[in-house]
Amino acid sequence: MLRLLPLFLILFLTACSIGPDRQPPASVHLLEWQGELDVPSEPLATGLLVLSPRAYPGHGGRDMRYREAGSELRYFARNRWAAEPAELLGAALTEALADSGVFADVAAPGSPLHKPYRLQTDLIRLEQHFDDNGSHVRLSLRYRLLDARTGQSLGHVRQDIRQSADSANPAGGVAAANQAFEESVRALVVKLPEWLGE
């Protein structure tokens, strides 16, 4: 029996070393403002509250979505957003509009501060597409500027942006999504003076 003990130990240690397959942790990505804007010499309005963006059905949650040619919406298995895209969008918009200089002060979603203007945002689509030509991201947003006192809409715009990805993988999609968001912000900042009556 003692002669079999080393054999049992070898078998036991081998079984422990095999164990279940360990999956690498999921990659986590951000949608964030990293651009620069031309700032007006003086703010055009005193303050803005960025309302929490609303995601259209099918575009909530932290999953990163993609489509292949002619296919249904799918999800990457090992890649996630750091938070729901609508939440990331709210934080990024706050930073971008604060940088724009259009408003003297910009309050983030959920802030209790009262501001004379509010920005309503709908996230209609954020997904990566793959086809024979490579990959691109589609970002569709609707912005509406509201008078906080009356609730009146001062202006609105829908954007549907297609941004090519440098690589046909999730990392390429994230970079393209951030480029699309930067394009969206620049177009929004051009509209804001018109909506404010300037």
C-alpha positions as protocol buffer text, in pm:
chain_id: "A"
residue {
  index: 1
  type: MET
  ca { x: 0 y: 0 z: 0 }
}
residue {
  index: 2
  type: LEU
  ca { x: 282 y: 241 z: 87 }
}
residue {
  index: 3
  type: ARG
  ca { x: 435 y: 173 z: -253 }
}
residue {
  index: 4
  type: LEU
  ca { x: 116 y: 303 z: -419 }
}
residue {
  index: 5
  type: LEU
  ca { x: 114 y: 629 z: -219 }
}
residue {
  index: 6
  type: PRO
  ca { x: 349 y: 818 z: -460 }
}
residue {
  index: 7
  type: LEU
  ca { x: 128 y: 712 z: -751 }
}
residue {
  index: 8
  type: PHE
  ca { x: -185 y: 844 z: -577 }
}
residue {
  index: 9
  type: LEU
  ca { x: -5 y: 1173 z: -503 }
}
residue {
  index: 10
  type: ILE
  ca { x: 101 y: 1214 z: -866 }
}
residue {
  index: 11
  type: LEU
  ca { x: -255 y: 1148 z: -989 }
}
residue {
  index: 12
  type: PHE
  ca { x: -401 y: 1389 z: -733 }
}
residue {
  index: 13
  type: LEU
  ca { x: -160 y: 1672 z: -817 }
}
residue {
  index: 14
  type: THR
  ca { x: -213 y: 1621 z: -1191 }
}
residue {
  index: 15
  type: ALA
  ca { x: -590 y: 1643 z: -1149 }
}
residue {
  index: 16
  type: CYS
  ca { x: -555 y: 1964 z: -946 }
}
residue {
  index: 17
  type: SER
  ca { x: -333 y: 2127 z: -1207 }
}
residue {
  index: 18
  type: ILE
  ca { x: -575 y: 2052 z: -1490 }
}
residue {
  index: 19
  type: GLY
  ca { x: -887 y: 2192 z: -1322 }
}
residue {
  index: 20
  type: PRO
  ca { x: -1153 y: 2390 z: -1508 }
}
residue {
  index: 21
  type: ASP
  ca { x: -1051 y: 2621 z: -1793 }
}
residue {
  index: 22
  type: ARG
  ca { x: -996 y: 2975 z: -1669 }
}
residue {
  index: 23
  type: GLN
  ca { x: -1137 y: 3242 z: -1899 }
}
residue {
  index: 24
  type: PRO
  ca { x: -947 y: 3572 z: -1920 }
}
residue {
  index: 25
  type: PRO
  ca { x: -1139 y: 3867 z: -1774 }
}
residue {
  index: 26
  type: ALA
  ca { x: -1363 y: 4060 z: -2011 }
}
residue {
  index: 27
  type: SER
  ca { x: -1216 y: 4372 z: -2171 }
}
residue {
  index: 28
  type: VAL
  ca { x: -1391 y: 4687 z: -2048 }
}
residue {
  index: 29
  type: HIS
  ca { x: -1426 y: 4996 z: -2269 }
}
residue {
  index: 30
  type: LEU
  ca { x: -1527 y: 5362 z: -2236 }
}
residue {
  index: 31
  type: LEU
  ca { x: -1723 y: 5602 z: -2449 }
}
residue {
  index: 32
  type: GLU
  ca { x: -1561 y: 5934 z: -2357 }
}
residue {
  index: 33
  type: TRP
  ca { x: -1489 y: 6288 z: -2471 }
}
residue {
  index: 34
  type: GLN
  ca { x: -1129 y: 6342 z: -2580 }
}
residue {
  index: 35
  type: GLY
  ca { x: -1169 y: 6618 z: -2836 }
}
residue {
  index: 36
  type: GLU
  ca { x: -1105 y: 6993 z: -2843 }
}
residue {
  index: 37
  type: LEU
  ca { x: -1348 y: 7264 z: -2945 }
}
residue {
  index: 38
  type: ASP
  ca { x: -1324 y: 7629 z: -3048 }
}
residue {
  index: 39
  type: VAL
  ca { x: -1448 y: 7820 z: -2743 }
}
residue {
  index: 40
  type: PRO
  ca { x: -1651 y: 8142 z: -2786 }
}
residue {
  index: 41
  type: SER
  ca { x: -1513 y: 8456 z: -2621 }
}
residue {
  index: 42
  type: GLU
  ca { x: -1811 y: 8461 z: -2381 }
}
residue {
  index: 43
  type: PRO
  ca { x: -2073 y: 8199 z: -2287 }
}
residue {
  index: 44
  type: LEU
  ca { x: -2401 y: 8229 z: -2475 }
}
residue {
  index: 45
  type: ALA
  ca { x: -2611 y: 8111 z: -2177 }
}
residue {
  index: 46
  type: THR
  ca { x: -2573 y: 8080 z: -1802 }
}
residue {
  index: 47
  type: GLY
  ca { x: -2625 y: 7711 z: -1744 }
}
residue {
  index: 48
  type: LEU
  ca { x: -2729 y: 7372 z: -1881 }
}
residue {
  index: 49
  type: LEU
  ca { x: -2841 y: 7051 z: -1712 }
}
residue {
  index: 50
  type: VAL
  ca { x: -2759 y: 6740 z: -1915 }
}
residue {
  index: 51
  type: LEU
  ca { x: -3050 y: 6505 z: -1855 }
}
residue {
  index: 52
  type: SER
  ca { x: -2981 y: 6131 z: -1827 }
}
residue {
  index: 53
  type: PRO
  ca { x: -2979 y: 5999 z: -2185 }
}
residue {
  index: 54
  type: ARG
  ca { x: -3247 y: 5743 z: -2270 }
}
residue {
  index: 55
  type: ALA
  ca { x: -3157 y: 5425 z: -2461 }
}
residue {
  index: 56
  type: TYR
  ca { x: -3397 y: 5284 z: -2717 }
}
residue {
  index: 57
  type: PRO
  ca { x: -3515 y: 4924 z: -2662 }
}
residue {
  index: 58
  type: GLY
  ca { x: -3237 y: 4675 z: -2735 }
}
residue {
  index: 59
  type: HIS
  ca { x: -2964 y: 4926 z: -2656 }
}
residue {
  index: 60
  type: GLY
  ca { x: -2956 y: 4913 z: -2277 }
}
residue {
  index: 61
  type: GLY
  ca { x: -2710 y: 4712 z: -2068 }
}
residue {
  index: 62
  type: ARG
  ca { x: -2332 y: 4694 z: -2089 }
}
residue {
  index: 63
  type: ASP
  ca { x: -2312 y: 4444 z: -2376 }
}
residue {
  index: 64
  type: MET
  ca { x: -2131 y: 4557 z: -2690 }
}
residue {
  index: 65
  type: ARG
  ca { x: -2351 y: 4496 z: -2994 }
}
residue {
  index: 66
  type: TYR
  ca { x: -2259 y: 4403 z: -3349 }
}
residue {
  index: 67
  type: ARG
  ca { x: -2414 y: 4286 z: -3674 }
}
residue {
  index: 68
  type: GLU
  ca { x: -2273 y: 4083 z: -3958 }
}
residue {
  index: 69
  type: ALA
  ca { x: -2405 y: 4126 z: -4310 }
}
residue {
  index: 70
  type: GLY
  ca { x: -2776 y: 4049 z: -4305 }
}
residue {
  index: 71
  type: SER
  ca { x: -2774 y: 3916 z: -3949 }
}
residue {
  index: 72
  type: GLU
  ca { x: -2959 y: 3991 z: -3629 }
}
residue {
  index: 73
  type: LEU
  ca { x: -2811 y: 4193 z: -3344 }
}
residue {
  index: 74
  type: ARG
  ca { x: -2541 y: 3998 z: -3157 }
}
residue {
  index: 75
  type: TYR
  ca { x: -2316 y: 4057 z: -2856 }
}
residue {
  index: 76
  type: PHE
  ca { x: -1942 y: 4022 z: -2807 }
}
residue {
  index: 77
  type: ALA
  ca { x: -1866 y: 3755 z: -2546 }
}
residue {
  index: 78
  type: ARG
  ca { x: -1545 y: 3900 z: -2398 }
}
residue {
  index: 79
  type: ASN
  ca { x: -1598 y: 4277 z: -2433 }
}
residue {
  index: 80
  type: ARG
  ca { x: -1819 y: 4509 z: -2229 }
}
residue {
  index: 81
  type: TRP
  ca { x: -1881 y: 4879 z: -2181 }
}
residue {
  index: 82
  type: ALA
  ca { x: -1767 y: 5011 z: -1841 }
}
residue {
  index: 83
  type: ALA
  ca { x: -2129 y: 5118 z: -1778 }
}
residue {
  index: 84
  type: GLU
  ca { x: -2444 y: 5131 z: -1988 }
}
residue {
  index: 85
  type: PRO
  ca { x: -2369 y: 5333 z: -2305 }
}
residue {
  index: 86
  type: ALA
  ca { x: -2643 y: 5586 z: -2221 }
}
residue {
  index: 87
  type: GLU
  ca { x: -2476 y: 5651 z: -1884 }
}
residue {
  index: 88
  type: LEU
  ca { x: -2133 y: 5686 z: -2046 }
}
residue {
  index: 89
  type: LEU
  ca { x: -2287 y: 5920 z: -2302 }
}
residue {
  index: 90
  type: GLY
  ca { x: -2428 y: 6146 z: -2028 }
}
residue {
  index: 91
  type: ALA
  ca { x: -2089 y: 6184 z: -1860 }
}
residue {
  index: 92
  type: ALA
  ca { x: -1910 y: 6239 z: -2192 }
}
residue {
  index: 93
  type: LEU
  ca { x: -2166 y: 6499 z: -2306 }
}
residue {
  index: 94
  type: THR
  ca { x: -2124 y: 6688 z: -1978 }
}
residue {
  index: 95
  type: GLU
  ca { x: -1748 y: 6709 z: -2030 }
}
residue {
  index: 96
  type: ALA
  ca { x: -1777 y: 6803 z: -2397 }
}
residue {
  index: 97
  type: LEU
  ca { x: -2035 y: 7077 z: -2343 }
}
residue {
  index: 98
  type: ALA
  ca { x: -1839 y: 7217 z: -2049 }
}
residue {
  index: 99
  type: ASP
  ca { x: -1537 y: 7235 z: -2281 }
}
residue {
  index: 100
  type: SER
  ca { x: -1744 y: 7403 z: -2554 }
}
residue {
  index: 101
  type: GLY
  ca { x: -1780 y: 7730 z: -2360 }
}
residue {
  index: 102
  type: VAL
  ca { x: -2136 y: 7774 z: -2491 }
}
residue {
  index: 103
  type: PHE
  ca { x: -2271 y: 7761 z: -2133 }
}
residue {
  index: 104
  type: ALA
  ca { x: -2116 y: 7922 z: -1827 }
}
residue {
  index: 105
  type: ASP
  ca { x: -2188 y: 7608 z: -1627 }
}
residue {
  index: 106
  type: VAL
  ca { x: -2286 y: 7253 z: -1724 }
}
residue {
  index: 107
  type: ALA
  ca { x: -2437 y: 7014 z: -1469 }
}
residue {
  index: 108
  type: ALA
  ca { x: -2413 y: 6636 z: -1505 }
}
residue {
  index: 109
  type: PRO
  ca { x: -2713 y: 6400 z: -1517 }
}
residue {
  index: 110
  type: GLY
  ca { x: -2870 y: 6358 z: -1174 }
}
residue {
  index: 111
  type: SER
  ca { x: -2748 y: 6695 z: -1047 }
}
residue {
  index: 112
  type: PRO
  ca { x: -2996 y: 6873 z: -815 }
}
residue {
  index: 113
  type: LEU
  ca { x: -2884 y: 7211 z: -951 }
}
residue {
  index: 114
  type: HIS
  ca { x: -3146 y: 7417 z: -1134 }
}
residue {
  index: 115
  type: LYS
  ca { x: -3028 y: 7541 z: -1473 }
}
residue {
  index: 116
  type: PRO
  ca { x: -3226 y: 7749 z: -1725 }
}
residue {
  index: 117
  type: TYR
  ca { x: -3168 y: 7497 z: -2006 }
}
residue {
  index: 118
  type: ARG
  ca { x: -3184 y: 7120 z: -2028 }
}
residue {
  index: 119
  type: LEU
  ca { x: -3045 y: 6887 z: -2290 }
}
residue {
  index: 120
  type: GLN
  ca { x: -3247 y: 6575 z: -2363 }
}
residue {
  index: 121
  type: THR
  ca { x: -3066 y: 6293 z: -2546 }
}
residue {
  index: 122
  type: ASP
  ca { x: -3194 y: 5969 z: -2697 }
}
residue {
  index: 123
  type: LEU
  ca { x: -2949 y: 5691 z: -2779 }
}
residue {
  index: 124
  type: ILE
  ca { x: -3118 y: 5530 z: -3077 }
}
residue {
  index: 125
  type: ARG
  ca { x: -2836 y: 5303 z: -3195 }
}
residue {
  index: 126
  type: LEU
  ca { x: -2477 y: 5216 z: -3107 }
}
residue {
  index: 127
  type: GLU
  ca { x: -2351 y: 4904 z: -3284 }
}
residue {
  index: 128
  type: GLN
  ca { x: -2060 y: 4775 z: -3486 }
}
residue {
  index: 129
  type: HIS
  ca { x: -2118 y: 4634 z: -3835 }
}
residue {
  index: 130
  type: PHE
  ca { x: -1905 y: 4380 z: -4020 }
}
residue {
  index: 131
  type: ASP
  ca { x: -1924 y: 4323 z: -4394 }
}
residue {
  index: 132
  type: ASP
  ca { x: -1700 y: 4241 z: -4691 }
}
residue {
  index: 133
  type: ASN
  ca { x: -1551 y: 4593 z: -4675 }
}
residue {
  index: 134
  type: GLY
  ca { x: -1438 y: 4564 z: -4313 }
}
residue {
  index: 135
  type: SER
  ca { x: -1609 y: 4721 z: -4016 }
}
residue {
  index: 136
  type: HIS
  ca { x: -1785 y: 5042 z: -3917 }
}
residue {
  index: 137
  type: VAL
  ca { x: -1984 y: 5178 z: -3624 }
}
residue {
  index: 138
  type: ARG
  ca { x: -2329 y: 5333 z: -3646 }
}
residue {
  index: 139
  type: LEU
  ca { x: -2416 y: 5590 z: -3380 }
}
residue {
  index: 140
  type: SER
  ca { x: -2765 y: 5739 z: -3393 }
}
residue {
  index: 141
  type: LEU
  ca { x: -2863 y: 6012 z: -3146 }
}
residue {
  index: 142
  type: ARG
  ca { x: -3143 y: 6263 z: -3102 }
}
residue {
  index: 143
  type: TYR
  ca { x: -3076 y: 6586 z: -2912 }
}
residue {
  index: 144
  type: ARG
  ca { x: -3340 y: 6833 z: -2788 }
}
residue {
  index: 145
  type: LEU
  ca { x: -3270 y: 7160 z: -2603 }
}
residue {
  index: 146
  type: LEU
  ca { x: -3544 y: 7255 z: -2356 }
}
residue {
  index: 147
  type: ASP
  ca { x: -3630 y: 7574 z: -2173 }
}
residue {
  index: 148
  type: ALA
  ca { x: -3635 y: 7451 z: -1812 }
}
residue {
  index: 149
  type: ARG
  ca { x: -3897 y: 7706 z: -1703 }
}
residue {
  index: 150
  type: THR
  ca { x: -4157 y: 7643 z: -1973 }
}
residue {
  index: 151
  type: GLY
  ca { x: -4059 y: 7296 z: -2097 }
}
residue {
  index: 152
  type: GLN
  ca { x: -4061 y: 7435 z: -2453 }
}
residue {
  index: 153
  type: SER
  ca { x: -3838 y: 7271 z: -2711 }
}
residue {
  index: 154
  type: LEU
  ca { x: -3596 y: 7529 z: -2849 }
}
residue {
  index: 155
  type: GLY
  ca { x: -3452 y: 7300 z: -3115 }
}
residue {
  index: 156
  type: HIS
  ca { x: -3380 y: 6939 z: -3194 }
}
residue {
  index: 157
  type: VAL
  ca { x: -3173 y: 6729 z: -3430 }
}
residue {
  index: 158
  type: ARG
  ca { x: -3133 y: 6363 z: -3515 }
}
residue {
  index: 159
  type: GLN
  ca { x: -2789 y: 6241 z: -3613 }
}
residue {
  index: 160
  type: ASP
  ca { x: -2703 y: 5912 z: -3783 }
}
residue {
  index: 161
  type: ILE
  ca { x: -2325 y: 5880 z: -3799 }
}
residue {
  index: 162
  type: ARG
  ca { x: -2132 y: 5603 z: -3974 }
}
residue {
  index: 163
  type: GLN
  ca { x: -1764 y: 5581 z: -3875 }
}
residue {
  index: 164
  type: SER
  ca { x: -1519 y: 5335 z: -4032 }
}
residue {
  index: 165
  type: ALA
  ca { x: -1318 y: 5123 z: -3790 }
}
residue {
  index: 166
  type: ASP
  ca { x: -943 y: 5085 z: -3834 }
}
residue {
  index: 167
  type: SER
  ca { x: -963 y: 4718 z: -3734 }
}
residue {
  index: 168
  type: ALA
  ca { x: -1245 y: 4465 z: -3760 }
}
residue {
  index: 169
  type: ASN
  ca { x: -1257 y: 4378 z: -3390 }
}
residue {
  index: 170
  type: PRO
  ca { x: -1411 y: 4520 z: -3070 }
}
residue {
  index: 171
  type: ALA
  ca { x: -1115 y: 4754 z: -3002 }
}
residue {
  index: 172
  type: GLY
  ca { x: -1154 y: 4901 z: -3351 }
}
residue {
  index: 173
  type: GLY
  ca { x: -1525 y: 4945 z: -3286 }
}
residue {
  index: 174
  type: VAL
  ca { x: -1463 y: 5130 z: -2959 }
}
residue {
  index: 175
  type: ALA
  ca { x: -1221 y: 5370 z: -3127 }
}
residue {
  index: 176
  type: ALA
  ca { x: -1472 y: 5430 z: -3409 }
}
residue {
  index: 177
  type: ALA
  ca { x: -1753 y: 5486 z: -3155 }
}
residue {
  index: 178
  type: ASN
  ca { x: -1549 y: 5754 z: -2982 }
}
residue {
  index: 179
  type: GLN
  ca { x: -1469 y: 5920 z: -3315 }
}
residue {
  index: 180
  type: ALA
  ca { x: -1840 y: 5913 z: -3404 }
}
residue {
  index: 181
  type: PHE
  ca { x: -1926 y: 6069 z: -3068 }
}
residue {
  index: 182
  type: GLU
  ca { x: -1673 y: 6348 z: -3127 }
}
residue {
  index: 183
  type: GLU
  ca { x: -1832 y: 6419 z: -3467 }
}
residue {
  index: 184
  type: SER
  ca { x: -2174 y: 6424 z: -3301 }
}
residue {
  index: 185
  type: VAL
  ca { x: -2064 y: 6677 z: -3038 }
}
residue {
  index: 186
  type: ARG
  ca { x: -1909 y: 6909 z: -3296 }
}
residue {
  index: 187
  type: ALA
  ca { x: -2234 y: 6909 z: -3497 }
}
residue {
  index: 188
  type: LEU
  ca { x: -2439 y: 6971 z: -3180 }
}
residue {
  index: 189
  type: VAL
  ca { x: -2222 y: 7265 z: -3072 }
}
residue {
  index: 190
  type: VAL
  ca { x: -2281 y: 7428 z: -3413 }
}
residue {
  index: 191
  type: LYS
  ca { x: -2660 y: 7401 z: -3358 }
}
residue {
  index: 192
  type: LEU
  ca { x: -2671 y: 7533 z: -3001 }
}
residue {
  index: 193
  type: PRO
  ca { x: -2625 y: 7910 z: -3080 }
}
residue {
  index: 194
  type: GLU
  ca { x: -2910 y: 7889 z: -3331 }
}
residue {
  index: 195
  type: TRP
  ca { x: -3138 y: 7724 z: -3072 }
}
residue {
  index: 196
  type: LEU
  ca { x: -3041 y: 7983 z: -2811 }
}
residue {
  index: 197
  type: GLY
  ca { x: -3134 y: 8263 z: -3051 }
}
residue {
  index: 198
  type: GLU
  ca { x: -2781 y: 8390 z: -3095 }
}
